[in-house]
Amino acid sequence: MAIIDSLRPPPRRNMPRILDFSIERDMMQLHGGPLAGIDEAGRGPWAGPVVAAAVILDPAKIPNGVTDSKALNADKRVLLYAKIMKTAEVGIGIADVARIDRDNILQATLWAMSEAVSRLAEQPQIALVDGNRLPKLPCATQALVKGDARCISIAAASIIAKVTRDRMMMALAKTHPGYGFERHKGYGTAEHQAALDRLGVCDQHRRSFRPIQLKLAML
């Protein structure tokens, strides 16, 4: 296992890189295929699950415009989500708040990544993972720092994970009204803090996170 941190420099802010399948082709020459890209959404929020996605792209059917989900607006992400789901093999892993609080956010994230890979219809020979920490997988794994902006398979996974989690948070907004989950998606915004001051902590808040611990200590 190794960390790929110098294949290419990261793109300049607000200038998303036009991605291709070249990293994948190089890695598949070494390890064979198929290859899965893995990314997550939701490590930082105060509330809600962390979601990981594993994506095996068909190089002949990659949708145009796939790049780091953070460089796309919500409408573009949703459009690409639908196209990726139709043309690629996709697995999704979801670590709920109970797992996050029990195991910590890093371990819950790595578990969700492993779960995402296990849900692929075809198991990969090599997985490229965004970041610098690797889940335990039954295949070769490589960490790729800033991989969502450099590797199209990871970028596709970032889109799937982000849209999936956003939809989950919008659903939670209906069962937990008043917190604004549909807007801030559980992140620590001023709106979210004000809702906590007004409504208190709900069952979707991560009690292992310091801002929630401080809020509970005030009760």
C-alpha positions as CSV (number, residue, x, y, z in Angstrom):
1,M,0.0,0.0,0.0
2,A,1.2,3.5,-0.8
3,I,0.1,7.1,-0.9
4,I,0.1,8.7,-4.3
5,D,0.8,12.3,-3.6
6,S,2.9,13.6,-6.5
7,L,1.3,12.2,-9.7
8,R,0.0,15.6,-10.6
9,P,-0.3,18.9,-8.8
10,P,-3.7,19.8,-7.4
11,P,-5.8,22.2,-9.5
12,R,-6.0,25.8,-8.6
13,R,-9.0,26.8,-6.6
14,N,-12.2,27.5,-8.7
15,M,-10.5,25.9,-11.8
16,P,-11.6,22.2,-11.8
17,R,-9.3,19.9,-13.7
18,I,-10.6,18.2,-16.8
19,L,-10.2,14.6,-15.7
20,D,-9.5,11.5,-17.8
21,F,-9.0,7.8,-17.2
22,S,-5.2,7.9,-17.4
23,I,-4.5,7.2,-13.7
24,E,-6.8,4.3,-13.8
25,R,-5.2,2.9,-17.0
26,D,-1.7,3.1,-15.3
27,M,-2.9,1.4,-12.2
28,M,-4.8,-1.4,-14.0
29,Q,-1.6,-2.2,-16.0
30,L,0.0,-3.0,-12.7
31,H,-2.9,-4.7,-10.8
32,G,-5.4,-5.6,-13.4
33,G,-9.1,-4.6,-13.3
34,P,-11.7,-3.7,-12.5
35,L,-10.7,-0.5,-10.6
36,A,-12.9,1.3,-8.1
37,G,-12.6,4.9,-7.0
38,I,-13.7,5.5,-3.4
39,D,-14.7,8.8,-1.6
40,E,-16.9,9.9,1.2
41,A,-19.2,12.8,2.2
42,G,-20.0,14.0,5.6
43,R,-16.9,13.6,7.9
44,G,-17.2,17.2,9.2
45,P,-20.9,17.8,10.0
46,W,-22.3,17.9,13.5
47,A,-25.3,15.8,12.5
48,G,-26.2,12.9,10.2
49,P,-24.4,10.0,8.7
50,V,-21.1,9.7,6.8
51,V,-21.6,8.2,3.4
52,A,-19.0,6.5,1.2
53,A,-19.3,5.5,-2.4
54,A,-17.3,3.1,-4.6
55,V,-17.5,3.5,-8.3
56,I,-16.2,1.3,-11.2
57,L,-16.4,3.3,-14.3
58,D,-16.8,1.9,-17.8
59,P,-14.1,3.9,-19.7
60,A,-16.3,3.8,-22.8
61,K,-19.3,5.3,-21.0
62,I,-17.9,8.0,-18.7
63,P,-20.3,11.0,-18.5
64,N,-18.9,14.3,-19.6
65,G,-18.1,16.8,-16.9
66,V,-17.3,14.4,-14.0
67,T,-15.0,16.2,-11.6
68,D,-14.7,16.9,-7.9
69,S,-18.2,17.2,-6.4
70,K,-17.1,20.4,-4.6
71,A,-16.4,22.1,-7.9
72,L,-20.0,21.5,-9.1
73,N,-23.3,23.2,-8.2
74,A,-26.1,21.1,-6.8
75,D,-28.0,20.8,-10.1
76,K,-24.9,19.6,-12.0
77,R,-24.1,17.1,-9.3
78,V,-27.7,15.6,-9.5
79,L,-27.5,15.4,-13.2
80,L,-24.1,13.6,-13.1
81,Y,-25.3,11.4,-10.3
82,A,-28.1,10.0,-12.5
83,K,-25.7,9.5,-15.4
84,I,-23.1,7.7,-13.3
85,M,-25.7,5.4,-11.7
86,K,-26.8,4.4,-15.2
87,T,-23.3,3.8,-16.7
88,A,-21.2,2.5,-13.8
89,E,-21.1,-0.1,-11.1
90,V,-21.8,1.7,-7.8
91,G,-21.7,0.6,-4.1
92,I,-22.7,2.8,-1.2
93,G,-21.9,2.5,2.5
94,I,-23.6,4.5,5.2
95,A,-22.3,4.8,8.8
96,D,-25.0,6.2,11.0
97,V,-24.6,8.5,14.0
98,A,-24.6,5.6,16.4
99,R,-21.5,4.1,14.7
100,I,-19.8,7.4,14.4
101,D,-20.2,8.0,18.2
102,R,-19.2,4.5,19.1
103,D,-16.2,4.1,16.8
104,N,-15.1,7.7,16.0
105,I,-15.6,9.5,12.7
106,L,-12.4,8.1,11.1
107,Q,-13.2,4.5,11.8
108,A,-16.8,5.0,10.8
109,T,-15.7,6.5,7.5
110,L,-13.3,3.6,6.8
111,W,-16.0,1.1,7.6
112,A,-18.4,2.9,5.2
113,M,-15.8,2.7,2.5
114,S,-15.3,-1.0,3.0
115,E,-19.1,-1.5,3.0
116,A,-19.4,0.5,-0.2
117,V,-16.9,-1.9,-1.9
118,S,-18.7,-4.9,-0.6
119,R,-21.9,-3.7,-2.3
120,L,-20.3,-3.6,-5.7
121,A,-21.7,-6.2,-8.1
122,E,-18.2,-6.9,-9.3
123,Q,-15.3,-6.8,-6.8
124,P,-12.3,-4.7,-7.9
125,Q,-8.7,-5.8,-8.2
126,I,-7.5,-2.3,-7.2
127,A,-9.1,0.6,-5.3
128,L,-8.0,4.2,-5.4
129,V,-9.1,6.0,-2.2
130,D,-9.3,9.8,-1.7
131,G,-7.1,11.1,1.1
132,N,-4.3,9.5,3.1
133,R,-6.0,6.7,5.1
134,L,-7.0,3.4,3.7
135,P,-9.9,1.1,4.6
136,K,-9.4,-2.7,4.9
137,L,-10.3,-4.2,1.5
138,P,-9.8,-7.6,-0.1
139,C,-7.9,-6.0,-3.0
140,A,-4.9,-3.8,-3.6
141,T,-5.4,-0.2,-2.4
142,Q,-3.8,3.1,-3.1
143,A,-4.4,6.4,-1.3
144,L,-4.5,9.5,-3.5
145,V,-4.2,12.8,-1.8
146,K,-6.8,15.3,-3.2
147,G,-7.9,12.3,-5.4
148,D,-11.4,13.8,-6.0
149,A,-9.8,16.6,-8.0
150,R,-7.2,14.3,-9.8
151,C,-8.8,10.9,-10.5
152,I,-12.1,10.6,-12.4
153,S,-13.1,7.4,-10.7
154,I,-12.7,9.1,-7.3
155,A,-14.5,12.2,-8.6
156,A,-17.4,10.0,-9.6
157,A,-17.5,8.5,-6.2
158,S,-17.4,11.9,-4.6
159,I,-20.5,12.9,-6.6
160,I,-22.4,9.7,-5.6
161,A,-21.5,10.1,-2.0
162,K,-22.4,13.8,-1.8
163,V,-25.8,13.5,-3.6
164,T,-26.7,10.5,-1.6
165,R,-25.9,12.2,1.7
166,D,-27.6,15.5,0.7
167,R,-30.8,13.5,0.0
168,M,-30.6,11.8,3.3
169,M,-30.3,15.1,5.1
170,M,-33.2,16.5,3.2
171,A,-35.3,13.5,4.4
172,L,-34.1,14.0,7.9
173,A,-35.2,17.7,7.7
174,K,-38.8,16.4,7.4
175,T,-38.6,14.1,10.4
176,H,-36.5,16.7,12.4
177,P,-38.0,20.0,11.4
178,G,-36.5,23.3,12.5
179,Y,-32.8,22.4,12.4
180,G,-32.4,23.4,8.7
181,F,-30.8,20.1,7.7
182,E,-32.2,20.7,4.2
183,R,-29.9,23.7,3.8
184,H,-26.7,23.2,5.8
185,K,-26.8,19.4,5.6
186,G,-25.7,19.1,9.3
187,Y,-22.6,21.3,9.0
188,G,-21.7,23.7,11.8
189,T,-23.2,26.9,10.4
190,A,-24.6,29.8,12.3
191,E,-28.1,28.7,11.4
192,H,-27.4,25.2,12.8
193,Q,-26.0,26.7,16.0
194,A,-29.1,28.9,16.4
195,A,-31.3,25.9,16.0
196,L,-29.4,24.0,18.6
197,D,-29.8,26.9,21.0
198,R,-33.5,26.9,20.3
199,L,-34.4,23.2,20.0
200,G,-31.6,21.4,21.7
201,V,-29.8,18.2,20.5
202,C,-31.7,15.6,18.5
203,D,-30.9,11.9,17.9
204,Q,-29.1,12.8,14.6
205,H,-26.5,14.9,16.3
206,R,-23.0,13.4,16.8
207,R,-22.5,13.4,20.6
208,S,-18.8,12.5,20.1
209,F,-18.3,15.9,18.4
210,R,-17.0,18.7,20.6
211,P,-19.7,21.4,19.7
212,I,-22.5,18.9,20.6
213,Q,-20.7,17.9,23.8
214,L,-20.5,21.5,24.8
215,K,-24.2,22.0,24.0
216,L,-25.1,19.0,26.1
217,A,-22.9,20.2,29.0
218,M,-25.0,23.4,29.1
219,L,-28.3,21.5,29.7
